[in-house]
Amino acid sequence: MSTTPLPGIGVQYDLTTREQRHLSVIAHRDGARTVNVYRTDDPDACAQSLRLTEPETASLIDALAPSHHSPNLLSTTDLGLVAERIELSSVSYWNGRVLGETRMRTETGASIVAVLRRAQAIPSPAPDFRLAGGDILIVIGTREGVEAAAAILGRE
């Protein structure tokens, strides 16, 4: 499986099955998903595309992996919260600056709860944590707050 950030849209996940079928899922920032199936004779040509709402996506997940639920896990969508990965571009205004300068929680109400850098995870980064291009920030908040955070982090 490969992952491709789609700025302003979300993230695309691509998978080639054992039978050499190309599938992709686009995880839109609004919670919707688009499932694409590509032609066997031309793996770059989409044969079928299906857009799913957030509830339809949850139902499909239940059908594909019914044992994924754990009573100890918190479902953020049930609480009106979303968690999203946001990649910091190397040309971002924030590249090389400290996290506290973003005023993320104050400006958006969203929190950066972890940073993924190379093969390392930094949980609960402090305000003096220095951001770097390529960092993937795990942001949690309301849909609006996370979208505002993405806009701030995308500033060049």
N, C-alpha and C positions, 0 to 999 in steps of 0.2 A: 504494500500500500504506500502511495506517495501522497504528500500534502502540499498544496499550493495556496499561499495566501492570495486572496482576491480583494485588494484594497477597496474599501467602501461597500463591498458586497458580503464578504465572509471568507470561507475557506473551502477549497475543493479537495476532495479525497478521491484518488483514482486507484482502482483495483483491477488486476488482470486475474481472471479465474484460472483454475487448473485446466479448463477447456479452452483457454486463450481468448475468453470473452472480456472485453473492456467495459467496465462500469465506472461511473463516477457519481459522487454525491456532493452537491454544493450545499454547505451549511450557511444559510443566509443569516445576517446579523439580526433579522427580525424574528428568528426562531423557525422559519419555514425551511424546508429542504427540497431540493430538486434532485431527482434520481434520473440518471441518463444511462441508456444502454446503447452501445455503439455497434455498428454493422460488423459482421464477421469478415466480409470481403474488403472492408475499408475501415480499420479501427479508429480513424479520425472522423468518420461520418456518423452522426447520431441517428440511430434508428427509432428511438423512443425516448421521450422526456416526460416526466411526471412530477408536478409540483405538489408537495404535501404541506398542509398546515402543521403547526406545532402539535396539536392533539392527534392528527393523523400519524405524524412521525412517532409520537409516543406509543400509539397502538401498534405500529409496525415493529418498533423495538420489542414490545411485549411479545409479538408473534415470533420474532426471530430469536430472541433470547429471554424466554420466560423466567429463567432463574436469575436474571440480573438484579432483581430487587433484594435489598437487605434491609431489615427493620432498623438497622443502625445508621443507614445513610439518610441524609436530609435531602429531600427533593426541593431544590431551590425554586423551580418554576411554580410549585404549589404555593410558595410563599410570596410570589411576585418578584422574585430575584432571578437573575441570570448570571452565569459565570462564563467568561469568554477569554480566549487567548488572543492577545493583540501583539503583533510583531513590531518592534521599533526599527524603523528604517535607518540605514547608515547615514542618510542625509537629513534625518530628523533634527529639528532644533534642539531636542533633548539629548541627543547623542553626546556623551561626555559630561552631562550635567547631573546634579544630584536629584534624587526622587522628590525630596521636599520642595524643590523649586517648582514642581508641576502644580502644587496646591490641589492635587487630584481630589481628595476627599472633600475639601472645602468648596471647590468649584463644581463638582459633579455629584457628590454623595456616594460615589463609587470608590471601592478600595482595591489597591493592588496587593493581593494576598501572597503572591509568590512571583519570582522571576526565574525563568528557565534560561540558562546560559551554557551553550555547548552541551556537555553531558552532565551538567550540574543543576540542581534546583536550590534556589535560595528562598526559603519560606520567610514570610513576614519581614520583608526588607525594611530597614530603618530609613528615616528621612535623609540620612547622609549617604545612602547607597548610591553609587555612581552608575548611571545607565550607560549602556553601550549598544551601538547598532547591531542588530541581529538578536538582541534580547527578546524573549517572548514573555510578556507580562500577563499574569493571570489576574483578571479584573472581575470583581463581583459587585453587583448593585442592581438597581432597577434597569429595565431595558433602556430607558432614556438616559440614565446615568452612565451606563456602559457605552452607549453611542456617543455621548459627550466626551467621555474619556478617550475613545478612539479618535475623535476629532482633535482633541488636544495633543495626543501622542503623535498624530499624523502631521502635525505642524512642521513645516520645513524652514 
